[in-house]
Amino acid sequence: MSAATTPPPSCGADCASMSGRAMPAAPKPAPVVASPCIDVCAIDPRTGWCAGCLRTLDEIAAWGGLDNGAKRAVWKRLHERRAALAAAEGKETDR
């Protein structure tokens, strides 16, 4: 078999770079959702929430393994908890 009849090698992505064509850019990773921890770590026995970040022990333990969507869901619950605590404190101070 002569060089003219030899089939081209199967080279995948290498062929694109050798042919001068630009390779598609890899997708950018999603930004990391920041932890709500503020280093005030004490669980309130009345609520079961951390006094600093308002997460439960289960939420704290799971945080590192959660995807960004689940982390955002935790943040939403934290905002709701903070609002509920502020409303409850307002009722207590109205007396």
HUCOR-V738136 format. One record per pair of residues at least 12 apart in sequence whose ideal C-beta (glycine too) atoms are under 7 Angstrom apart, sorted by the first residue. I is the first residue (numbers start at 0). J is the second residue. D is the distance in whole Angstrom. If there is no record, write none. Layout:
{{I;J;D} {I;J;D}}
This chain:
{{29;67;5} {32;67;5} {32;70;4} {32;71;6} {34;62;6} {35;52;4} {35;54;6} {35;74;7} {35;77;6} {36;51;7} {36;52;5} {37;51;5} {37;52;6} {38;51;7} {39;51;3} {42;56;6} {48;80;6} {52;77;7} {53;77;5} {53;80;5} {53;81;6} {54;73;7} {54;77;7} {58;73;5}}
